[in-house]
Amino acid sequence: MASREIKVAHSPDSDDAFMFYGLATEKLDTGDLHFTHVLKDIQSLNQIAMTTQEFDVTAVSFHSYAYIADNYALLPHGASIGDGYGPIVVAREPFPASELKNKRIAVPGTLTSAYLALRLHTPEFDYGVEPFDEIIDEVAKGNYDAGLLIHEGQLTYHEQGLDKIVDLGAWWKEKTGLPLPMGGNAIKRDLGPELQHDVSNWLHRSIQYSMDHREDALAYAMQFARDMPVETADRFVAMWVNKSTLGYTDRDRQAVQLLLDEGFRQGIIPRQVTIEFVE
């Protein structure tokens, strides 16, 4: 039988690299399926999923899922979900979170779940879009009053003397009692049920393989850790590759749906979307 190429896109971050270690390094014999990996930042992946749909499987922000649900379903694994922690807003000097509405904030993209969470927290604010890995510098240089941090900036911002204004994951848990879902893996609907199931099975096995070979997977992920010390990368991976990554709990699914429902209710997302999983 001819081999079938499956294009998998994810961000060049240590947590995603950790997750896909088993597949990317061909530790798993996937038979007739040949997985190719494309690495792009999450804002680009959100845009591509909305426009050209060129990837069979793609990491997406849950916020952007509202715009791609006609073409993609969610895989039941691969999620980044923070229970009591999440993206944070930082500034050069501390101020009350209620003041964010009067500040200019650097954000990593308007389709990110972090941006959606910040809009739910503070409905109106002035902002500019910056690459996620430049936001700390932009705030430190005084180009913005505050910055919305995703990825490892959540752990390293204090090294540049910045103060945390709010942790949106902590705020969301206090408000809803639920974890804050950031991103997941989506699969093209037109692959059909049988192929979707096969692909899903291999991606799940890759995550399990990484967790079973944590030291090797972390060593592999370090090349995507942007000069982070190994201890920081280890902490970061542990935050975002956890039990929920292996499989959403009912509570996780409820949290994803609530995030999108709240976005719709507050006029940030233009239509109501019911999340759908490939089981």
KAPERA-V957436 format. One record per residue. N is the residue number from 1. RES is the residue in three letters. PHI is phi as a letter, one per 20 degrees, with the letter a starting at -180 (* if undefined). Layout:
N,RES,PHI + N,RES,PHI
This chain:
1,MET,* + 2,ALA,f + 3,SER,f + 4,ARG,d + 5,GLU,e + 6,ILE,d + 7,LYS,e + 8,VAL,d + 9,ALA,d + 10,HIS,b + 11,SER,e + 12,PRO,e + 13,ASP,c + 14,SER,f + 15,ASP,f + 16,ASP,f + 17,ALA,f + 18,PHE,g + 19,MET,f + 20,PHE,e + 21,TYR,g + 22,GLY,g + 23,LEU,f + 24,ALA,f + 25,THR,d + 26,GLU,l + 27,LYS,f + 28,LEU,d + 29,ASP,e + 30,THR,e + 31,GLY,m + 32,ASP,f + 33,LEU,e + 34,HIS,d + 35,PHE,e + 36,THR,d + 37,HIS,d + 38,VAL,d + 39,LEU,d + 40,LYS,b + 41,ASP,f + 42,ILE,f + 43,GLN,f + 44,SER,f + 45,LEU,f + 46,ASN,g + 47,GLN,f + 48,ILE,f + 49,ALA,f + 50,MET,f + 51,THR,d + 52,THR,e + 53,GLN,l + 54,GLU,e + 55,PHE,d + 56,ASP,f + 57,VAL,c + 58,THR,b + 59,ALA,f + 60,VAL,b + 61,SER,f + 62,PHE,f + 63,HIS,g + 64,SER,f + 65,TYR,g + 66,ALA,g + 67,TYR,e + 68,ILE,c + 69,ALA,f + 70,ASP,f + 71,ASN,d + 72,TYR,c + 73,ALA,d + 74,LEU,e + 75,LEU,f + 76,PRO,e + 77,HIS,b + 78,GLY,n + 79,ALA,e + 80,SER,d + 81,ILE,c + 82,GLY,d + 83,ASP,e + 84,GLY,n + 85,TYR,b + 86,GLY,a + 87,PRO,f + 88,ILE,c + 89,VAL,d + 90,VAL,c + 91,ALA,b + 92,ARG,f + 93,GLU,c + 94,PRO,f + 95,PHE,b + 96,PRO,f + 97,ALA,f + 98,SER,f + 99,GLU,e + 100,LEU,g + 101,LYS,f + 102,ASN,d + 103,LYS,d + 104,ARG,e + 105,ILE,d + 106,ALA,e + 107,VAL,c + 108,PRO,e + 109,GLY,p + 110,THR,e + 111,LEU,e + 112,THR,f + 113,SER,f + 114,ALA,f + 115,TYR,f + 116,LEU,g + 117,ALA,f + 118,LEU,f + 119,ARG,f + 120,LEU,f + 121,HIS,f + 122,THR,c + 123,PRO,g + 124,GLU,c + 125,PHE,a + 126,ASP,e + 127,TYR,b + 128,GLY,c + 129,VAL,e + 130,GLU,c + 131,PRO,g + 132,PHE,g + 133,ASP,e + 134,GLU,d + 135,ILE,f + 136,ILE,g + 137,ASP,f + 138,GLU,f + 139,VAL,f + 140,ALA,f + 141,LYS,f + 142,GLY,n + 143,ASN,f + 144,TYR,c + 145,ASP,f + 146,ALA,b + 147,GLY,c + 148,LEU,e + 149,LEU,d + 150,ILE,d + 151,HIS,l + 152,GLU,f + 153,GLY,g + 154,GLN,f + 155,LEU,d + 156,THR,d + 157,TYR,g + 158,HIS,f + 159,GLU,f + 160,GLN,d + 161,GLY,m + 162,LEU,e + 163,ASP,d + 164,LYS,e + 165,ILE,e + 166,VAL,b + 167,ASP,e + 168,LEU,f + 169,GLY,f + 170,ALA,f + 171,TRP,f + 172,TRP,f + 173,LYS,f + 174,GLU,f + 175,LYS,f + 176,THR,d + 177,GLY,m + 178,LEU,d + 179,PRO,f + 180,LEU,d + 181,PRO,e + 182,MET,e + 183,GLY,b + 184,GLY,b + 185,ASN,d + 186,ALA,d + 187,ILE,c + 188,LYS,f + 189,ARG,f + 190,ASP,f + 191,LEU,f + 192,GLY,n + 193,PRO,g + 194,GLU,f + 195,LEU,f + 196,GLN,g + 197,HIS,f + 198,ASP,f + 199,VAL,f + 200,SER,g + 201,ASN,g + 202,TRP,f + 203,LEU,f + 204,HIS,f + 205,ARG,f + 206,SER,f + 207,ILE,f + 208,GLN,f + 209,TYR,f + 210,SER,f + 211,MET,f + 212,ASP,f + 213,HIS,c + 214,ARG,g + 215,GLU,f + 216,ASP,f + 217,ALA,f + 218,LEU,f + 219,ALA,f + 220,TYR,f + 221,ALA,f + 222,MET,f + 223,GLN,f + 224,PHE,d + 225,ALA,e + 226,ARG,l + 227,ASP,m + 228,MET,f + 229,PRO,f + 230,VAL,g + 231,GLU,f + 232,THR,f + 233,ALA,f + 234,ASP,f + 235,ARG,f + 236,PHE,f + 237,VAL,f + 238,ALA,f + 239,MET,f + 240,TRP,d + 241,VAL,d + 242,ASN,c + 243,LYS,g + 244,SER,f + 245,THR,f + 246,LEU,f + 247,GLY,a + 248,TYR,f + 249,THR,e + 250,ASP,g + 251,ARG,f + 252,ASP,f + 253,ARG,f + 254,GLN,f + 255,ALA,f + 256,VAL,f + 257,GLN,f + 258,LEU,f + 259,LEU,g + 260,LEU,f + 261,ASP,f + 262,GLU,f + 263,GLY,f + 264,PHE,f + 265,ARG,f + 266,GLN,e + 267,GLY,m + 268,ILE,e + 269,ILE,d + 270,PRO,f + 271,ARG,b + 272,GLN,f + 273,VAL,c + 274,THR,e + 275,ILE,f + 276,GLU,c + 277,PHE,d + 278,VAL,e + 279,GLU,e
